[in-house]
């Protein structure tokens, strides 16, 4: 998996052009995505990593 891309079934985020982070969180039915605290922690860690790398 690309180091600047993270995805689960209904959630994706990636770095675009080393200048912005895109986040997509929606189910196939158009509902909001429910994340566990563990998933949120992993996402936060990845966001912090990317922010430090590209800032």
N, C-alpha and C positions, 0 to 999 in steps of 0.2 A: 504494500500500500504506500502511496505517496506520502512523504513526511509532512506535507502541508495540506493533507486531506484527512478528514475523519468522518465516518459514516456508520449509522446503525440503520435499522429498518425504516424509520420515519424521520430521521434526523441526519443532516449533512452540514458540514462546514469546511471551508477551504480558504486558502490565501489566494487572492487574485492579483497578479502583476506585482507582487511583493509590496503592495500599497494599501490593501484593504482585505477585510475578512468577510466572507459571505456566509450567512447562516440560513438554512432552510429547515423548518420544523413544522411539518403538516402530515397528517395521515392520508392514506389513499382516499378516505371518505371526506377529507376536507376538515377534519377535526384537529384541535390543538394536540400536540404531542405531550404525553405524560412521561416525565423523566424521574428515575429514582435518585435519591441523594448521592448514591455512588456514581451514577452516570453524570450527574451535574458536577461532581468533584473532578471526574476525569476530563470533562469538557472545559472546566475552569483551568485546570492544569495545562491543557493544550493551548487555550487562549493566551495564558500568561507566557508560555514558551514562545508562541508566535509573536506576541507583542514585543518581547525582549529581543527576538531575532531581527525584526524588521523595523523597529522604531528608529 
